[in-house]
Structures are given as structure tokens and as C-alpha cells.
Amino acid sequence: MDNTKEEKSASDVLSGFFAKTQKFWIVFLILLVVVSVAIGILVTVKNNATQKGANFLDSAVSSYFKAKSTLDGDELANAEEKFLSDVKGFAETNGNNDNSVRANMMIAELYFEKADWKNSLDYWTKAGEMAKSYLAGIAYYNA
């Protein structure tokens, strides 16, 4: 009787390994696809929300500058109050991101134009304190 072991080739060993762990690899690949799709959806939703916020701020500023150039007296004061109300509401509900920093900077600039130094300083500082924004340096400088 021959007691020598039969040597298997590398491809036999590898195919045997994959045959034994086939279910694991199928589940792993399915999970990888699901996670990739979920990440793609999350990134798309975040980008759309950021774009929507930027569009809102651009529209608010445009409306305010239009009112500033065409209105005066009580009408201008009403336009300023509407602008402040809209942008403050946006800044408070939008979270801690670049759009919120921009909103706080816009509010600070309006208070600065009205010579309301305390509120202007408060909003410049608030904008600067928002973490991870490229606008923080500008806000602190203006404060």
C-alpha cells in the first residue's frame, strides 16, 4: 500500500476553498452592492439638499438687493425684516454646514449696514464658530 499523499495543484486548492465558502462570497458581494447603492443615494440626497439651500440663499439675497434698489422707507424696512426672518429661519433649521455659515454672514452684513454692531458681531462670530467651514476665517476677520 502506498502511503504518499497526493499533491494538489494551487488551482485545485483555490477552487476547493471557494466551493466551501461560496455562500459567504455571494452574501459579501450582495452586501457590497447594497452598501454602494446606499452610499450613492446618501451622497445624492446630501448634494441636492446643499444645492437647494444655496439656491434659497441666492434667491433671498437677490430679492433683498432688488428691494434695496427699488424701495425706500417702510417698504424697504419690511423687505429687510422679511429677509432677516427668512434667512434666520433657514440658518437655524439647516444645521451646521456652509449654507448656514453663509446665512449667518448675510445676517451679520445686514446688521452691519444698519450700524447694529452688537448683532453684527454676534452673527459674524456665530458664523465663524461653525466647524469645518472654509468661510470661518472670513467671518472671524469681519468680526
Stockholm file with secondary structure:
# STOCKHOLM 1.0

chainA/1-143         MDNTKEEKSASDVLSGFFAKTQKFWIVFLILLVVVSVAIGILVTVKNNATQKGANFLDSAVSSYFKAKSTLDGDELANAEEKFLSDVKGFAETNGNNDNSVRANMMIAELYFEKADWKNSLDYWTKAGEMAKSYLAGIAYYNA
#=GR chainA/1-143 SS CCCCCCCCCHHHHHHHHHHHTHHHHHHHHHHHHHHHHHHHHHHHHHHHHHHHHHHHHHHHHHHHHHHHHHCCTHHHHHHHHHHHHHHHHHHHHSCSSHHHHHHHHHHHHHHHHTTCHHHHHHHHHHHHHSTTCTTHHHHHHHC
#=GC SS_cons         CCCCCCCCCHHHHHHHHHHHTHHHHHHHHHHHHHHHHHHHHHHHHHHHHHHHHHHHHHHHHHHHHHHHHHCCTHHHHHHHHHHHHHHHHHHHHSCSSHHHHHHHHHHHHHHHHTTCHHHHHHHHHHHHHSTTCTTHHHHHHHC
//
